[in-house]
């Protein structure tokens, strides 16, 4: 019994040693196949790209750039994504268009179209903040594009340097999601509104003059009116003021233009309630805003009604200048022709008369006698600059000076009437002739012509 047991024990010991050898071999093999251990910095970062599939389409840089508005509960990533994919056409790179373009670019609108034909002037800078001293003389589209690129290089900017015309309006407007009317004249306002009706694009319209501004949204729904619904007849040309004539406090268009950017963001992103069928009025001097209800779309409107006569085909031939009685630009008013040529003199002739050595002569029949200059510009313009010795009689209050004029008529001194550009001076001269004054003429071109052709140091404004 002992021998077999000893043999079995010896066999088990041999198998055990063999197993130990195999285990050692396997351990060595496993050790040689393992990768080299890495430091904590070498470890792979788990993928964080799961947000790519959330539908907003924002990159990591987008989220970092726009994070402060993305985290708004009322806005969010989806709204920002729509904004980055959206587009807006801004008609006018001036006082309204400047803040609108800057804020829309900063907010992340993916594509911005700029429409303007003008060049940057020094008088623009106080309110047209997208431009700089260094861009005076440049095309406004180019100047604005530079500022946008410096603010947000991710924004695609498209330039329409030839302006908006009946021939190209629909084709341009159709390419954008929203249109911002930042223009400053009636013909362009009607053209933009008509083109938006044809292209079925919402229109954010703003205006600012003096210390007042207004804002509304047209064509933003089935009952949303267009500009023609509210103003089927064009306003009289004399009722349409321009910044270059009436003046404007720079911050006023800045406020309205910024609000235009806000309405555009709401329309593109689909958040909030657009300012449709409401007109927001700003009184900057009183620090007051008020909202006025507007009537709904007119079924009989020629642009957005049930059977419009203004279509893509007819709009191209529409004469907006004839309809409004105004030119579609921000140039000076058209020169009047109220007087005969002999009742007018040039600034060079005025210079010669003022510097005449025959100053002692007072006979009205002596054309060389130094004249009395009557300046009929508004008080704020007269306070900027005027010719030495000029007597101030503002045309707006001209009737108050009739007794003074009659006293002058009794004298022998010739009278020369001046205004800014030569229009109000013609009106005043015509009135003085009606009062029986004979030796009175007006100055062609007014103080602007004097500054341009006689005295280069005389201020232009």
Secondary structure, 3 states (H helix, E strand, C coil): CHHHHHHHHHHHHHHHHHHHHHHHHHHHHHHHHCCCCCCHHHCCCCCCHHHHHHCCCCCHHHHHHCHHHHCCCCCHHHHHHHHHHCEEEEECCCHHHHHHHHHHHHHCCCEEEEECCCECCHHHCCCCCCCCHHHCCCEHHHHHHHHHHHHCCCCEEEEECCCCCCCCHHHHHCCCCEEEECCCCHHHHHHHHHHHHHHCCEEEEEEEEECEEEEEEECCCCCCCCHHHHCCCCCCHHHCCCHHHHCECHHHHHHHHHHHHHHHHHHHHCCCCCCECEEEEEECCCCEEEEEECCCCCCCCCCCCCCCCCCHHHHCCCCHHHHHCCCCCCCCCCCCCCCCHHHEECHHHHHHHHCCCCCCCCCCCCCCCCCEEEECCCHHHHCCCCCCCCEECCHHHHHHHHHHHHHHHCCCCCEEEECCCCCHHHHHHHHHHHCCCCCEEEECCHHHHHHHHCCCCCCCC
